[in-house]
Amino acid sequence: MVNMTWIILTMQPRLMKINSSAARSMTLALGIFLPEYLLYRYDHDDQTEEGGE
């Protein structure tokens, strides 16, 4: 029977690599799409305020 501690310790570097890759991807996605989304919301908020008056 394989010791679970050994499996966890051997898998840890792979999991850390996946996690750091996922973190980089999320940071890149937020850096690209968040400013666009905020500009979109800002533009549409102005249009709804003008229409309501």
Rosetta blueprint (number, residue, H / E / L):
1 M L
2 V L
3 N L
4 M H
5 T H
6 W H
7 I H
8 I H
9 L H
10 T H
11 M H
12 Q H
13 P H
14 R H
15 L H
16 M H
17 K H
18 I H
19 N H
20 S H
21 S H
22 A H
23 A H
24 R H
25 S H
26 M H
27 T H
28 L H
29 A H
30 L H
31 G H
32 I H
33 F H
34 L H
35 P H
36 E H
37 Y H
38 L H
39 L H
40 Y H
41 R H
42 Y H
43 D H
44 H H
45 D H
46 D H
47 Q H
48 T H
49 E H
50 E H
51 G H
52 G H
53 E L
